[in-house]
C-alpha cells in the first residue's frame, strides 16, 4: 500500500475489537476509503481494467471450471449486463458500507461502533 501512497503508521481500536489492531493513517478519513481511493486511482490508469460500482452481481459467467466474466445489473436497472473478462474481482463494502442499516437490523449492539468503512 505504501507504493500507492498509503502509510499505515498507527494502530486503532475499531468496531467490536477488544484491543487496538486496525492499522490506520493519521488522517480523519476512514482508512478503508483511503485504500479504495488509492487503488482506484492506480487501476484507473490501466485501460484493461473495468471498475463497476453500485451494481448487483447476478452470476459469474463460467466456462468449464473457469470464470470468464460477470453478469450484473447496474443500480436502478433490472436488465442484466454481461461483461467478458480474463479476471474478475468481486469486492463489497460489507455491513459498514451500507450506512449501518444491516448492522442495525442484524447486530444492533454494534451499529454505533466506529468503522473503517466509508
Protein Blocks (a to p, Z undefined) as FASTA:
>chain_A
ZZnopacfbccdehjbfbdcbdcdfbfbdfklmmmmmmmmmmmmpmkbccdehiacfbdc
dehjacfbdcdddehiabdcddddfbdcdddebjmlnoommmmmmmmmlmmpccfbZZ
